[in-house]
Amino acid sequence: MQERANLLVVGGGASGLAFALCYARLGLSVRIIEKRPSRSLVQKATGVAQGAWHQLAEFGITEKIIGDAFPMTQFVFHDNAKLVAQIKVPPVNGEPPAHLYPQAKLEEAMEEALASYGVSIEYGRQFVGVVDEGDKAKVSIVHNDETECMEVDWLIAADGSRSDVRSFLRIPFVGRDYPEDWSVAEIRSEQWPTEIQAQLFLQSDGVGFFLSRPSHGVVQGILNAKGAADKLCNTFPDATLLYERQFKVSLRRVLSPRHGRVWLIGDAAHVQSPVGGQGVNLAIWDGVTLARALADGRTDVERTLRRRAQSVLRFTDFDYRMLSAKSRMIRYPRNLYWGFAARYPILAAWFFKLISGKW
């Protein structure tokens, strides 16, 4: 079977949803597939930057859910169990630079908004191949052991860090893997200090534990080592464990987001440390930016996507190096800086401007 389609998005995560939302809102035809049988409700990122909220506002999403998000106004920083700073987060253009909100719930709201434009994610459909023919691409997808072939003007690969599209095309994913085995866990607890949105506990051996409250009664902990659940349960005596998983972290990107009739966005194009909380925000920015360009018939957006990814990866890598530092020559000035920033928030304005997405 062959049918003509204008555009196909592979991947129903943040980047694919952002692209499809923007394209559909402009009244253009878009199809989006996802190999999972249904949306995953496992939480991932918790920080949604100001820039992402602004982009999602045009789809009615921000107004609907931001009231349930926690504005980032204070975070606490410890080193070797000693309080270094309790920092009042300065606003960026009169607004919090970010809010805490579960990524799974954010993607659920994005999917609902997409449905309001008459587009639904087609679950259980997996990309298996593509042939670039210059002015179009022939894509093969499988559903219930049946293969469907379709012609598209553009194939948008938004299928995550283990992208099937990137793998099929053998596109290099350059960079390196961080050495640690990371873990993330969530608990139910009523003992979180409500005036604080995030807590950071660093150690001289390079281990860092980042705590945040993505929703009422829930605490998430990310550790650049194994054992996030144990540390959470030891920190909060009333803890009830919701989940724990281990993962590896890499700093990688494609050299170019475009390969003929294929575009790569989100984690399919770049992955970085969760330090700095930029993953979901860069994914949304990718999707909206590329959709607007293709809708206008512009393909000169390639350089814009590439340079933004390079900047974000440099920032998150710098953050990772600062937080995982073992050398006193790095830890001492780092702690001194944040101690001054707690007294004079203007000193941290550049950092929170980047957190907000104002690159």
N, C-alpha and C positions, 0 to 999 in steps of 0.2 A: 504494500500500500504506500502510495506517495501522496503528500498534500503540501501545498504551498503555505508557508508561514513566514511572517515578517521577522520574527525575533524569538529566540528561545533562551530562557534563563535556567541554568542548571544549579540548583541549590536554593533551599527555602530558609536560609538563615538571614542575619541582619542585612548583609550586602545585597543578596538577591531580592529580598523584600523591598529594600530601599529603591533599588533600580526599578522593579516592577511597579511600585507605587507611583513613582515619579512619571514613568512612561504612561501608565494607565490614566493618571490624572490629566495628562495632556491629550487624552482621547485617542491614544494610539494602541494598536493591538500588541499584546504581549502574552506569552505563555511561560509558565514557571513550573518546573518539575522538581521533585525531591525523592531520593531513593529510600529514605526512611518511611515506614508505614504510617507514621503520625508524628506530630510535633513532640520533641523531647521537652519534658518539664524540669529536667535537671538544671539547676542554676549554674550560671557561668559568671560573667562579669557583673559588677554591681554599680559601677560608676557611669553615669550618662552625662556627657559634657554639655555645656551651654550651647555650643554650636550644633550638636545633634538635636537638642530640643527645638532650636530655631528651624532646622530643616524639617523636622517632623510636624511642626506647627501647621504647615500648609496642607497637611492631610487630615487635620483635626485631631491628631493623636495627642499632642502636648496638652491641649486644653482638657482633654478627657482624663489623663492619668497623672499629670504632674502634681496634683493635689495630694496624691498618695506617696509621692517621693520625698526623701529627706534632703533639704538643701544643705550643701557642704558649707558649714560655718566654723567648725572647730575640729581640730584633730590633735592627738597627743602622741608625743614621740619619746620613747625610752631607749636607753642604751645600757646594756648589762644591768637591767632592772632599775636603773636610776633615771628619774625624770629629767629629760633634756629640755623639753619645751611643750607648752600647751599653746597652740597657735590659733589665733583668730584669723580665719581665712578671709582675705580682702575680696570684695566684690570686683567683678570685671564688667565694666560698662553698666554699673548699677545693679547687676544680678549675680547670684552665686555662680562660681565658675563651673560647678557640676552639682548634680543631685545623685543620691543613692537610690537605685531602683533595680530590681532583678531583671537580668537580660531576658530570661525566659518569658516573663510577663510582658516586657517591652515588645518582644517578637510576636507574642500572641496578639497584642494590640495592633501591631503593624499588619498582621495577617487579617484581622477583622476589618481594618480600614481598606485593605486591598480588595476584600470581598465586596465592599460597598461600591467599588468601581466595576464589579462584575467579573473579577478575576479570582480564581481559586487555585491554590497550590495543588498540583496533581501528585499525590503521594504514591509511593511504591513504584515509581518509574525511574529507571537508572540509565544514565548515559553509558553507551558502550563504544562509540566511535564517531569520528567526523572526518570528512574529506573536504578540503578547501579547494574550490574550483574557480577561485579568482573573484568572480562577481557574486558568488553565493557559496554556501557551505551545505553539504549533505550530512545530516546528523542521524545516527541510529540510537534508539532508546528501546529498552526492554521493559515489558510489563506483563506479569503472569505468564512468563515464558514465551511471549509473543513479541516479535521485533517490529518496531515501527520506524519507517524511514521518512524523513522530512527535509525539505529545503528551506533554509533560512538566509536572511540577509546578514544577520549577526548572531553568533553564539556567545552568550555571556556566561563565563565560568565563575560561579559564586559558590563553589562546592567545597569550601573549607581547606584546611591545611593539608589534608591528604587527597587533594583534588584528583578525581578520576580524569578530568579533562587535561589537566597539566601533565599527569602521568602518561596518558595516551599519546600526547604530542611530544613527550620527552623534553619538556621545557626545563632547563636548568633552574634549580631553586638554590641560589647561592647564599652562602653565609656560614653559620656555625651553630652548634648545639651548646647550650649552657651545661656545665658538668653535673649539676645537682639533680636529684630525684625530688620533684616538687609534690606537694599534696594540698588538697583543698577539702574542707569539711564545713557543714552547717549544723547548727544546733538550735533547739528552742530554749530560750532563756528569758527571764524577766529581770535580769540583773544588769542590763546594759545601762550606762549613764546617759540619760536622754539628751543632755546638752551637747554631747560629743557624737560625731558621725563616724570617726575612724580612729584607730589606735595602732601604733607601730612599735613593735618591740624588737630591737636589734641586739646582737651579741658580738663580742669581739672575735668569735670564730667564724663570722660571716653569715650566720643563720639569722634570717629575718622573718618575723611573724606579723602579718598584716590582718587586722580585725576591722570589720565593718558591720553595720546593721542595715541590710538591704530592705527589710520590711519589719513591721511590728512583731516583736517576740522572736525574731530570727537573727542569729549572729553567724557571719561567715568568717572563716579563718583560712588564709593562704600562707603556706610555709614553704621555703625553698629547701625542704628536707622532708623526710617521711614523718608521719605522726601528727598531722594537723588536728585530727579528732581528739587524740589524747591531750594535746595542749589546750584545746578549747574546753574539754571537760574538766581539766585541772584548774582552769581560770574561772569557770562559772560552775559553782557547785550544784546548781539546779538544772544543769544541762541535760537535754534529751537529744541524742544524736539523730540527725535526719539522714545524712549520707556522708561518705568520705570517698575520695578517689585520688589516685596518684597520676601524675603526668610529667612529661618532659617539656622543657621550654627551649625554643630555638630563636635565633635572630636570622631570618632568611627572607629573600625576596626574589622575584623574577626580574631579569634585567630590563624587560619592557613589558607593560601590561597588554600590549597588542601583538598578536601573531596572526597575520592575515585577517581572516574573518572571525577570529576569536579574540575576545577580551577577557582578561582575568582581573577580578576585583576581590576585595576582602581578604580573608585568610588564604584563598587560592593564590593570591599575588604576593602576600607578605605576612609574616608572623613575627611576633616580638614578645618580650617579657611582659607579664601582667603588671609589673611595676610601672606606675604612671597611668594605668587605666585607660589606654588609648585604643585597644583592639576593636571593640564594638563601635566606637565613635569614628574611627578611620574607615571601618566597613560601611557605615551609613553614608559618610561623606563620599566614598568611592562610588556607591550606587547612585546617589543623587547626581553627582557631578557627571558621571558617564552618561546617564539617562538624558540629562538636559542637552548634552553635546550631541548625542546621536539623534535626538528628536529634532535638533536644528540642522542636521545633516553635516555636523562638524566632526572630523576625526583628528583634529589637531590637539585634542585633549590628552593625548598620550604622554606628552612631556609633563603636563600638570599633574597627572596621576603619579607618575614616577617620582617627581621631585617632592611631592607631599609625603609619599611613603618613605623616601630617604630621610626626610627631616624628622618624621615621627620615630623611625627606627633609631636614629642617632639619639634622640631624646630619651627613649625608653632604655637604651643600652647605657647611657650615662646614669640614669636613675638606678638601674640594676647595679652598676659598678659602685655607686655611692652607698647603696643600702647593704651590699654584700661585702663591703670592704673589711679586711682583717688588719691592715696596716694602720698603726696609730697616726702616721703622717697624713692619712686621708680622713680617719675617723675624727680626729681632734678638730680640724678646721670645719668639717661637716657639722659637727655638733655645735661648734661655736657660732657658725652661721645661723643655724635654726634657733639657737638661743637668742640671738639678736633679733631674728625675724619675729619671734614671739613678742618681743617688746616693741618692735617697730614693723608692723605688718607690711609697710610699703616696700621693705627689703625683699619680700617674697612675691611681689606683684608679677615679676616676669615669669616665675614658675607657675603661678595659678592662671596667668594668661594663656600659657601653653596648655595647661590642663583643660581650659575652657574650649580649646579648639581654635583659638585665634592665632594661627601660625603666620 
